[in-house]
Amino acid sequence: MKTVAFYTLGCKLNFSETSTIKRQLIASGLIENSFDKGADLFIINTCSVTENANKECRRLIRKAKKISPNSRVIITGCYAQLKPESIIEIDGVDLVIGAKEKFNIFKYLNNFKKGIHGCEINNLDYFPSFSIEERSRSYVKVQDGCNYPCTYCTIPLARGKSRSDFIKNIISKIEDIGNKGTKEVVLTGVNIGDYKEPISNKNFYDLIKEIEKVDVIDRFRISSIEPNLITDEIIDFVKNSKKFVPHFHIPLQSGSDNILKSMKRRYNTSMYTNRIKRIKEKIENVCIGADVIVGFPSETEEEFEKTFKLIKNLKLSYLHVFSFSERENTIATEMKGKIDKFTISKRSKRLRILSEKLKYCYYRKFSNSKKEIIVEDKNKNGYQYGFTDNYLKVRIPSSKKFTNKKIKVQLGEIKEDCIFEGNPILEDVSKY
């Protein structure tokens, strides 16, 4: 085997891990090809959050074998961990590599035998990961696994118990990334607010205080963090930070206390509301996104309306809307009161429309203002794109001289039809 191609499904944590596996295999002598061009070896890093992710994995396997009929296919990631016996039976799959061995894939390449490896879930070690492909932004894993027993979630089964890296290791990785020219680092994990340094038990607040001291990175962004783990210390720290940006992604899942209790979430709507209001009071122009699950068992029309109204009243900045899908070996599969697909689809559509309206209202506040963006190395139809610190997506006329640079732009007028790939875009940027 001389060439390898990768495909990643799911979260930014998966992207950071695929990037790490990729660097290992390239260092061992393989040459990377794009997935669509074909390769001798395909590695698909999977997700298990939704049924669609499982279906997409199977589609990618078929695609790989169609492009390169004589290729080898390795499946890893969360879906591989949960359903190894089913996946190895899929036509075209050669190896299934679980959580224990996914960072040792290279050792299976010289003596390639069809089979399953490393799917034992107990006593998993922590393995650091980060992405480096996007020149402007890197995703750095600081924590893995989860101890929360949410009734709909398979992540603890796929990734094991919560475990974290040492602060000095994280700092070293970030400094290395910054010295290679990356401008922004996003801290990722399964449940990053539950970060606890081995031995010392220093927490997430202790971690970000140390990260703030790194000079070679312009911006740090916190990925999804549970509302019960956002302390006043963290909020005050972000408010006063010169590096951590005013952007939070805080899962809600439901605006009904009954449903939250049924989900075994560790907060209620009162706590969630308190956290959002506290953040907005403290941090000017903050962007706050949220995850919402629609159609959880026994979600009545009244309970859905509570979710809709809570989100609307809190004036969140955007939503990630998920239709509930049953996951094997979770408590939710045994619950009564299943919601039909038509109702779930109708409710999901309402929330997605609300999300676009909330995003438009949030963007509109910054019409004709001046903001700094970090320009990404992506060119589409003569434009490049970048994000402000508070997560506004901005487009500018394409120019190589701006790539991976932080520049100040004069934002244009926000109009309701300024939509690009689901995101309002600040148009008519004319001053740099």
N, C-alpha and C positions, 0 to 999 in steps of 0.2 A: 504494500500500500504506500502510495506516494502523496496522495492528496486527501484532504479532509474538509467536510462542510458541516456547518452547525446551524441549528434552528432552536430558538428559545421560546417557550410558551410561558405565560404567566407574569409574575411580578419582577420588579427591579432587582430583588435579591437573586432570582434565577439568572438574570442577565449578568450580575457580578460573578456568579459561580461559573457560568458558561465561559466568560472571559478568562477566568483563571484556568479552567481546563484547556482552553484554546492555547494559552501561552505555554502550558506544559507540553502539549503535543507538537506545537511548532518548534519548541526547544529540542524535542526528540527527533526532529528532522522532517516532519510532515509539512506540506505546503497547503495553505488554506485556499479553498475555492468558494465562490458563492454557492448557495444551495441550489439555485436555479440552473447553474452551469454544470452541475454534477461533480462527483468525486469518487474516489475508491472507498472512502469511509464516510458515513453520515452519522452524526451524533445529534440526537433530539433530546433536549432538556425539557421535561414535561411539567405540567401543572395539574393539580387535582381539585381545584376550587369549584369548578362547574363541570357539568356533563359535556358542554360544548368543548371544553379543553381536552377532554378524553377523545371526543370525536375528531378534533383537529389533529391529535397525535396520529390516529389511524390514517387520516387523509395524507399526512406528511410522509408516513411510511410508504404508502402506495405511490406517492409522487417521486420519492427518492428512487424506488426500484424502477419506475418508468423511465426516469432520466438516465440512470446508471444501473442497468439490469444485473451487472456482475459485482455490484458494490456490496460492502458490509454495512449493516445498520445496528447502531447501539442506542438503546433507550435508557435514559437516566432521569432523575428528578422525582417529584412527589408521586406522580401517577405510577412510575416504575416501582417505587417503594411499596405502594399500596396493592398493586395488582400484577406482581411479576409473573405469576403462573399464567394469567390470561394473556399478557403481552407477549411472552415467549412463544405462544402458540399462533400469533399473528403471522401470516405469510410474509416473509421478507425480513423478519427480525432475527438477528444473530445473537446479540447479547443484551441482557437486562442487568444494569448496574445500579445497586441500591445506594442509600445514603452513606453506608460505611466505606464504600470503595469508589465513589464517583470521582474522587480526586486522585485515584490510582489507575485510571483507565489505561494509561500507556503500558502498564505491565501485562495487560491481557492481549496486546496486539501481536506479539511475536509468536505466540502459540494460540491461534484463534480457534476456539471451540465454542459451539453454540451452548448457551447456558445462562444461569442466573447467579449473580455474585453480590455479596455485601448487603443483603436486605434485612439483616438483624438490626432491630431498632434500639435495643438496650445499650446503654453505656457508649453512646456516640461521642467521639472526640470533636473538639472545635477545630475547624479548618478555616483560616482567613481567606477572604476573597475580595476582589475589586475589579471593576471594569476600567478600561483605558482607551477603548475604541473611539469614543466621542472626545474630540480634542478639548472641547469647552467644558465637559462635565464628566465626572466619574462617580460611580456608585460603590461605596465602601461598606462592606458588611461589618457590623460591630457586635452582632448577637444572632443566635440561631435557636430554633426550637421554641416550644411554648408549653407553659404549665396550666393554661386556662382550659377548662373543660366545656367550651361552648358546644351546645347540643347539635349544631349543624356542621361542625368543622372537623376536617380530617387532618389538619396540619400537625397536631401533636402525634398522630399515628405515622405521618410521613416524615417528620423531621425530629421527633424525639423531644426530650425535655429541654427547657431553656438553659442556654449556656452562652458564655460571652468571652471575648478576647481580652487580653491584657491591654491597659491603656497605652503602655509604651510601644506595644506592637502596632496598635492603631495609628498612633502618632507617626511612627516610622513609615508606615505604608502611605499615609497622607503626604508626608514630606517628600517621599519618592515620587508620588504622583504629581505634586506641585512642581518639583524640579524638572519634570518632563513637559511642563507647559500647561497643564490643566488649570483652569481658572475656578471651577466650582466643584465641590464635593457634596454628594447627597449621602447621608448616613442611613443605612438600611439594615433590616433584620426582620424576623418574624414578629417580635414584640419588643421593639427597641427600648420602650419605656421601662422594661423589666431588666435592663442591663445591670449586671452585677459582676464586677471584676473578680476573677478567681483570687482566692486567699484574702485579699483586702476587703472584698464586698463593697467597694466604692460603687456608687450608683450612677444613673444617667446624667444627673446634674454635675457630678464630679467629672465625668467624662467630657462633657461639652465645655466645662471651664478650662480643661487642659487643651482641648482642640482649638479653642479660641486663640491660644498663644502661637499657633502655627502661622508663620509669616508668608509662606509661599503660595497660599490659597487666598483668593479674593472673597469667596463666598462659601458658606456652609448652609445646607438645607436639611431640615429634619423630615424624614419620610413619615409614613403613617404611625401615629402614636395613640394609644388608648386614652380615653378621657379621664379615667380614674388614676392615670399615671402622670398626668400633666400637673405638676405641683406649682404653687405660686412662685417658688424659687426659679423654676424653669421659665415661667412666663416673664418674670422680672429680668431674668438673665437675657432672654431674647430681646426684650425691650431696649436694654442698654448695650447690647452687643454691637460691635462694629463689623462683625463677620457673619453672624447667624441672621438669616433673612426673615422678614415678617411674613412667614407662610407656614401654616399648619394643615395637616390632613388628619382629621379626627373622626374615626368611624362612629356612626350613630346606629345603623342597622334597623332601628325601629323607633318611632315616636310614641309607642304604647308601652307603658310599664308592664302590662300583662305579658306582652310578647317578649320584652327584654328579660323578664324573669324566666319565661319558658326557654329562651335562648341560653340562659345562665350567664348573661352578661354581668359585669361587675360594677354596674352603675344604673341609675334610673334617669328619667328625663329631667328631674330637678337638678341632679348633679351635672348632667350634660349642659343644660341651660346655663348653670352657674359658671362652668368652665368657659363657654363661648362668650358670655357677657364679660367675664373677667379679662379674657384676652383682648376683646374689642375695646374695653375701657383703658387698658394699659398700652396697647400697641397700635399706633396710628397707621391707617391704610393697610391693615393686615388682611391677608387672603386666607380664608378658611374653607377647605373642602371636606367632604364627608362621604363615607360609604353607606348605602342603604340596601337592605334585602327586602324584596317585595314578594308577598305570597307565602310567608312562613306559615306552617300549619296553625289553623284557628285564627288567622288574621281576618277579622270581620271588616266590613266596610267602614264601620265607626273607628276601628283601630287604625285602618289605613289613613282615614281622614285626620286622625291625630298626628300621624307622621307627616302628612302633607302640610298641615297647619304649623307644626313646630318648626319645620324647615323654613317655611315662608316667613314666619315671625322672627326667626333668628337671623334671617337675611344672610344665609351662608353664601359663599362665592361660587361654588359649583358642586355637583354631585357625581359619584360613580354609582350607578344603579345596577343591582344584580337581581335577576329573577331566581327565586329559591329553587334549587334542584337537590334532590335527595342524594346523599353520599352514603355508601355502604359503611356499616359499622359505626354509625352515629345514632344517638338517641332520637333525633328528629325523624328518622325513618319510621319509628314505631308510634309516632304521635297521631292522634286523631285530628279530624278537621282539615284534611288536605284541600288545597285551593286548586280549582281547575285552571288549565293553561290560558284560557281566554281571559279570565279575570286577572290573572297575573300579568298577561300582556297589556291589558287595558290600564292597569295601575302603573306598570312600568313606564308606559308611554306618557302618562300624566306627569310622572316625576322627571322624566327626561325633558319634557317641555318646560317644566318649572326650572330645571337646571339651566337651560339655555337662557331663560328670562333672568334668573339670578346672576348668571355670568355677564349678561349684557348690562344689567344695572350696575354691577361692580366695575366693569370696564369703563362704563360711561363716566364714572366719577373722575377719570384721569384724562378725559378729552383735553387736548391742547396743553397738556402739562409737559414738563421736561423730566425724563427718566434715563437711568443708565441701563443698558442691556449688554449681555455677553453674546457676541454673534457666533452662531453655530456654523460648522463647515458643511452646510447643506444648501444646495441651490435648486430652486424649483421655479420654472417659468420666469427666470430673470430676477428672482428675489432670494434673499437670505433671511433667516429668522433668528430671533433671540428672545430671551426672557428677562424681564425686569426682576428686581429682588422679590417683589410681591406677586410674581408669577403671571404677569401680563405677557401674552405672546405678541411680539411685534415683528413686522416685516419691513425690510429696507431693500432698496435696489442692490442687486448683487455686486460685490466687489471683493476681490481676494485680499485687499489691504485691510479689510475689517474682520476677516476670519479669526476667531478665537481672541478677539480684542474686546475690552470693555469700552464702550463708547456712549456718549450722552446724546440722546435724540429728542427732537421736538415731536411729541405725539400729535397725531391728527385728530379729527372729529370722529367719534364713534357713532356709527349708523347701524340700524337694526339689521341691515342686509350684509354687514361685514362679517361673513362667516367663512372660515376656511378649515376644512376637515373637522368641523364641530367646534372650532374655537373662534370667537370674535377676534379680529385683527385690527390693530391700530393703523389706520391708513394714512397716506399722504405724508410720510416722514420726509422732511425736506432739509432739516438742519442737523449738522453733526458737530 
